[in-house]
């Protein structure tokens, strides 16, 4: 028989472990964080941490999955509507603004840095992020552009290449700066991000629009 009170305590401990892990991974990196430190910050026993997560890699993978899920929740309504758009420029611009704003959140920028720094030592972690982030986005965009091409709204001989062009026209300038400078020094205000998003869409449509 289920015990709601116990289930609630278990969920709170799980959340505390995840929150502590995020703080420590972002502060110390993956290799520089131990399960003992995570347990101490979460105020649970090390045994409890291992009850929830078999090892540190699985805990880190859950953080990646949670971040990707957050992004999906924030942009899903726009994603679902895009193939049937009745105003392509407007809807691409709206999506690009949302996409860029989400990617440029400070905690996601810091997590991206951790992953880049640990990629050679922990290729499975880097691969999990890459496949669930950039690869998934490119596949999504390619599906849009193929459908929009069939409707005669775009000219896309290679939908996947068009998807990669779209992604980096929108992201590359602010994201490259954020990967090169301290995060606080690399942040943009909403007006600046919207400008980069809008210009990315303009150039994309100049190349692929009909």
Secondary structure, DSSP 8 states (H G I E B T S, - for coil): ---HHHHHHHHHHHHHHHHHHHHHHHHH-STT--HHHHHHHHTS-HHHHHHH-SSHHHHHHHHHHHHHHHHHHHHHHHHHHGGG-S-HHHHHHHHHHHHHHHHT-HHHHHHHHHHHHHTTT-HHHHHHHHIIIIIHHHHHHHHHHHHHHHTTSB--SSHHHHHHHHHHHHHHHHHHHHHHS-HHHH---HHHHHHHHHHHHHHHHHHHB-
